[in-house]
Amino acid sequence: MPSPTRRSFLAAVAAAGAAAPLAARAGRRTRASAPPQKILVLGGTGFLGPHFVRAALANGHTVTLFNRGKTNPGLFDDLEQLRGDREQGDLAALQGRTFDAVVDTSGYVPAHVEATARLFAESARHYQFVSSVSVYGGFGERAETFTEATPVATVDDEDVAKVSTIRQSMPFYGPLKARCEAAAEAAMPGRTSNIRPGLIVGPGDTSDRFTWWPVRIDRGGEVLAPGDPDGQVQFLDVRDLAAWMLHCVEQGVVGVFNATGFAGPVSMQDVLCACKCATASPVTLTWASEEFLAANEVGPWMTMPLWLPREGRSLVDNGRAVAGGLRFRPIADTVRDTLQWAKAERGDKPFPRTGLPAAREADLLAKWHAAAKARAEPATGR
């Protein structure tokens, strides 16, 4: 997956800055100030990491990064950056260093997380590991509500032993994230926050699993919308996740937390209407049934971003995180800022991994209208 560029990150920061006064006028809660801390971020230059780093710096903390220097080199030149490679077991730059908190945004292999957590077990007060709702086996495959008490997916010890790189971890992504959580907690019991985000979206997101909708609707015209308009969807603005991660570090919040939206149910129609409100282009939403989409081999989640059919519509209970301080900005803000970032960063580039090509969408819309006309004709006696 391509990483955001320095230009794209600066565009994302500009978008976030533009939204801040609006949030303040809307009366959104602000975090209480906390004593300055020394925070080590493992990674820190991809998508989520930079937003966390900016939030921590804005609150007066000292941030040090540890990474290979390959993703967005040159970003955060004014910060201390330690070089190393967890895949190679190269943690030499961390030896003898002390930090108040360690934030692990780049852990995929249990042995890597275990090594770094143990390294700071005697010196750091807090270890924060960014996990995933993918720890729940069958997520997105069945209509179930997942809580932190839901059993996590497992992987054989033999398979775990074979994994030493991020690439090797991908076939076992969810179960290995669960193992990483356990490794962090075992090394620093009672001092670890294991955060399980759902889909993370917003300025700087190159996965396109959300970005496709604001961009497509901004293009205008008739848009094919998937399934039930009231089907519930969940995602989380990267800036809200970063702010809450920092809150957990500052306040010493520990435990396991599902981190995704929202404070109440949000439907697919809510999201697409927010996208309509963010554009001046004339737009018509045409909702095609799940049965039609399945018959025409239109898949969920990637071909139809965000969307899950009824039988696979997993929901994540975020009550613990909300009780622990997780807050959400208006979806309209996320849509507007993501669209602004996408226009500045990608322009008219196609979406190779998500969404429908224009010709394919037009063909599907024609089929849907033809089928609707055929269904209506017998009722009129023709």
C-alpha positions in Angstrom: 0.0 0.0 0.0 1.5 3.4 -0.9 2.3 5.7 1.9 1.2 9.3 2.1 3.8 11.8 0.9 5.2 14.7 2.8 3.0 16.9 0.7 -0.1 14.9 1.5 0.6 14.9 5.2 1.0 18.7 5.2 -2.3 18.9 3.3 -3.9 16.8 5.9 -2.6 19.0 8.7 -3.9 22.1 6.9 -7.3 20.5 6.6 -7.3 19.6 10.3 -6.3 23.1 11.2 -9.0 24.6 9.1 -11.6 22.4 10.9 -10.4 23.2 14.4 -12.1 26.6 14.8 -15.4 25.1 13.6 -15.1 22.4 16.2 -14.4 24.9 18.9 -17.4 27.0 17.9 -19.5 23.8 18.0 -18.5 23.4 21.6 -16.7 20.1 21.2 -15.0 19.0 24.4 -11.3 19.7 24.6 -8.8 17.6 26.6 -7.5 18.7 29.9 -3.8 19.6 29.9 -1.4 17.0 31.3 2.2 17.2 32.5 4.7 16.9 29.7 5.9 13.4 28.9 8.7 11.8 26.9 6.9 9.6 24.4 8.6 7.1 22.0 6.6 6.3 18.9 7.5 3.1 17.1 6.8 4.0 13.5 5.2 7.5 13.4 5.6 8.5 9.7 2.8 6.6 8.0 -0.9 7.5 8.3 -2.0 7.3 11.9 1.5 8.0 13.4 1.9 11.6 12.1 -1.5 12.6 13.4 -0.6 11.2 16.9 2.8 12.9 16.8 1.3 16.3 15.9 -1.3 15.9 18.7 1.4 15.0 21.2 3.6 18.0 20.2 0.6 20.3 20.4 0.1 19.2 24.0 3.7 20.0 25.0 5.1 16.5 25.0 8.6 15.5 23.8 8.4 12.9 21.0 11.1 10.6 19.7 10.6 8.3 16.7 12.0 4.9 16.1 11.8 3.5 12.6 13.8 2.4 9.5 13.7 5.9 7.9 12.0 4.5 4.7 8.4 5.9 5.0 8.2 9.6 4.3 11.9 10.3 4.9 12.4 13.9 5.9 9.1 14.1 7.8 9.6 15.5 11.3 13.2 16.5 10.7 13.0 18.7 13.8 12.4 15.7 16.1 14.8 13.1 17.4 14.6 10.0 15.1 16.3 6.8 16.1 17.1 4.3 13.4 16.6 0.5 13.6 14.7 -2.4 12.2 12.5 -4.7 14.3 12.4 -7.3 11.5 16.2 -7.6 11.8 16.2 -7.5 15.6 18.0 -4.2 15.5 17.0 -2.3 18.6 20.4 -1.0 19.5 19.4 2.6 19.2 16.8 2.0 22.0 19.2 0.5 24.4 19.6 2.5 27.6 16.9 5.0 26.7 14.0 5.8 29.0 10.6 7.1 28.1 7.4 7.7 30.0 5.3 6.0 27.3 5.9 3.9 24.3 3.3 4.0 21.4 3.5 1.1 19.0 1.8 1.9 15.7 3.8 -0.6 13.7 3.6 -3.9 15.4 2.5 -6.9 13.4 4.7 -9.7 14.6 4.4 -10.9 18.3 8.2 -11.4 18.7 8.8 -7.8 17.7 6.2 -6.4 20.2 7.5 -8.7 22.9 11.1 -7.4 22.4 10.3 -3.7 22.5 7.8 -4.1 25.4 10.3 -6.0 27.5 13.0 -3.5 26.7 11.0 -0.8 28.4 9.3 -2.9 31.0 11.4 -1.5 33.8 11.6 2.1 32.6 8.3 3.1 30.9 5.0 3.7 32.7 2.8 2.9 29.7 2.9 0.8 26.5 0.2 1.4 23.9 -0.3 -1.1 21.1 -2.4 -0.3 18.1 -4.2 -3.5 17.2 -7.3 -4.1 15.0 -10.9 -5.3 15.2 -9.6 -8.0 12.8 -8.6 -9.9 16.0 -12.2 -11.1 16.0 -12.5 -14.1 13.8 -15.2 -13.8 11.1 -15.4 -10.0 11.4 -17.3 -8.8 8.3 -18.6 -12.3 7.6 -21.5 -12.6 10.0 -24.1 -10.3 11.6 -22.7 -10.2 15.1 -21.9 -7.5 17.6 -18.3 -7.8 18.9 -17.3 -6.7 22.3 -13.9 -6.7 24.0 -15.0 -10.0 25.6 -15.6 -11.7 22.3 -13.0 -14.5 21.8 -10.2 -13.6 19.4 -8.9 -15.6 16.5 -6.0 -17.9 17.0 -3.1 -19.2 15.0 -0.9 -22.2 15.6 2.4 -21.8 17.3 4.1 -23.4 14.4 2.8 -20.8 12.0 3.7 -18.0 14.4 7.3 -19.2 14.5 7.6 -18.9 10.8 6.6 -15.2 10.8 9.4 -12.6 11.1 8.4 -9.9 8.6 5.4 -7.8 8.1 4.8 -9.3 4.7 4.8 -12.8 6.2 2.3 -11.8 8.8 -0.5 -10.7 6.4 -2.2 -14.1 6.0 -2.6 -14.3 9.8 -3.1 -10.6 10.3 -5.9 -10.7 12.9 -4.7 -13.6 15.0 -1.2 -12.2 15.0 -2.5 -8.8 16.2 -4.2 -10.7 19.1 -0.9 -12.4 19.9 0.9 -9.0 19.8 -1.7 -7.6 22.3 -0.9 -10.6 24.7 2.8 -10.1 24.3 2.6 -6.4 25.3 0.4 -7.1 28.3 2.6 -10.0 29.4 5.7 -7.7 29.3 4.0 -4.8 31.1 1.0 -6.2 33.0 -1.5 -3.6 34.1 0.4 -0.8 32.2 -0.7 -1.6 28.6 -3.5 -0.2 26.5 -4.4 -2.4 23.6 -6.5 -0.4 21.1 -8.5 -2.2 18.4 -9.5 0.3 15.7 -12.0 -0.4 13.0 -11.7 1.3 9.7 -9.5 4.4 10.1 -10.4 7.2 7.6 -9.7 10.9 7.0 -7.0 13.1 5.4 -4.0 11.1 4.4 -5.8 7.8 4.1 -4.5 6.0 0.9 -6.5 2.8 1.4 -9.4 4.5 -0.4 -12.0 2.4 1.6 -13.7 5.7 2.6 -12.1 8.3 0.3 -13.8 6.8 -2.8 -17.2 8.0 -1.7 -16.5 11.7 -1.2 -14.5 11.8 -4.5 -17.1 9.8 -6.4 -20.1 11.9 -5.2 -18.2 15.1 -5.8 -17.9 14.0 -9.5 -21.7 14.3 -9.6 -24.4 12.6 -11.6 -26.2 9.4 -10.8 -24.4 7.3 -8.2 -25.0 3.6 -7.5 -25.6 3.2 -3.8 -25.4 -0.3 -2.1 -28.1 -2.2 -0.4 -30.2 -0.9 2.4 -30.0 2.9 2.9 -30.4 2.3 6.7 -27.7 -0.3 6.9 -25.3 0.7 9.8 -21.7 1.5 9.1 -18.7 2.3 11.4 -15.4 4.0 10.9 -13.2 6.5 12.8 -11.6 9.7 11.8 -7.8 9.3 12.2 -7.6 12.6 14.1 -10.2 11.4 16.7 -8.3 8.2 17.1 -5.0 10.0 17.6 -6.5 12.4 20.1 -7.9 9.5 22.1 -4.7 7.6 22.0 -2.9 10.6 23.5 -5.6 10.9 26.1 -5.0 7.3 27.2 -1.3 8.0 27.4 -1.7 11.2 29.4 -4.3 9.7 31.8 -2.8 6.3 32.1 -5.9 4.5 30.6 -5.1 0.8 30.3 -7.0 -2.3 29.1 -8.5 -3.5 25.8 -10.7 -1.1 23.8 -12.6 -1.3 20.6 -12.1 2.0 18.8 -14.5 2.9 16.1 -17.6 5.1 15.5 -20.0 6.3 16.6 -21.9 7.7 19.6 -25.1 6.3 18.0 -26.1 4.4 14.8 -24.9 5.9 11.5 -26.3 4.6 8.3 -24.9 4.3 4.8 -27.5 6.9 3.7 -26.2 9.3 6.4 -22.7 9.0 5.1 -23.6 9.4 1.4 -25.9 12.4 2.2 -23.0 14.0 4.1 -20.9 13.5 0.9 -23.7 15.1 -1.1 -23.7 18.1 1.2 -19.9 18.5 0.7 -20.2 19.1 -3.1 -21.9 21.7 -5.3 -22.3 19.0 -8.0 -25.8 17.8 -8.7 -26.1 14.2 -7.4 -28.7 11.5 -7.5 -28.4 8.4 -5.3 -29.8 5.2 -6.8 -30.1 2.4 -4.2 -29.6 -1.1 -5.7 -30.7 -4.2 -3.7 -28.2 -6.6 -2.2 -29.6 -9.3 -4.4 -29.0 -7.3 -7.6 -25.4 -6.5 -6.5 -24.7 -10.1 -5.7 -26.2 -11.3 -9.0 -23.9 -8.8 -10.8 -20.8 -9.8 -8.8 -20.5 -6.5 -7.0 -18.6 -7.3 -3.8 -18.9 -5.5 -0.5 -16.2 -3.5 1.4 -13.8 -2.9 -1.5 -15.9 -2.7 -4.7 -18.6 -1.0 -2.6 -16.5 0.7 0.1 -17.8 0.7 3.7 -20.8 -1.5 2.7 -21.4 -4.9 4.3 -24.5 -7.0 3.3 -27.0 -7.9 6.0 -25.7 -11.4 6.7 -22.2 -10.1 7.1 -22.8 -6.8 8.8 -20.6 -7.1 11.8 -20.9 -4.3 14.4 -18.4 -3.3 17.0 -19.4 -2.3 20.5 -17.4 0.9 21.3 -18.9 1.6 24.7 -15.8 1.0 26.7 -13.7 3.4 24.6 -16.5 6.1 24.7 -16.7 5.7 28.5 -12.9 6.1 28.5 -12.9 9.4 26.6 -13.2 8.6 22.9 -15.0 11.4 21.1 -16.2 11.9 17.5 -16.2 14.9 15.2 -19.1 15.4 12.9 -19.0 13.1 9.8 -19.4 16.2 7.7 -16.0 17.4 8.9 -14.4 14.1 8.0 -16.0 14.1 4.5 -15.1 17.7 3.8 -11.5 17.4 4.9 -11.0 14.0 3.2 -12.3 15.5 0.0 -10.1 18.5 0.3 -7.0 16.3 0.9 -7.9 14.0 -2.0 -8.3 16.9 -4.5 -5.0 18.3 -3.5 -3.1 15.0 -3.4 -4.5 12.7 -6.0 -6.4 15.0 -8.4 -8.2 12.9 -11.1 -6.2 9.7 -10.5 -8.3 6.5 -10.7 -9.0 4.3 -7.7 -7.3 1.0 -8.6 -8.3 -1.0 -5.5 -11.8 0.3 -4.5 -15.0 1.4 -6.0 -16.6 1.0 -9.4 -15.0 2.2 -12.7 -17.3 4.8 -14.3 -18.2 2.5 -17.3 -19.0 -0.4 -15.0 -21.2 1.8 -12.8 -23.1 3.2 -15.8 -23.7 -0.4 -17.0 -25.0 -1.5 -13.6 -27.3 1.5 -13.3 -28.8 0.8 -16.8 -29.4 -2.8 -15.7 -31.0 -1.7 -12.5 -33.4 0.7 -14.2 -34.2 -1.9 -16.9 -35.1 -4.5 -14.3 -37.2 -1.9 -12.4 -39.1 -1.1 -15.6 -39.7 -4.7 -16.3 -41.1 -5.3 -12.8 -43.4 -2.3 -13.1 -44.8 -3.2 -16.5 -47.1 -6.1 -15.4 -48.6 -3.9 -12.8 -49.7 -1.4 -15.5 -51.3 -4.2 -17.6 -48.9 -4.0 -20.5 
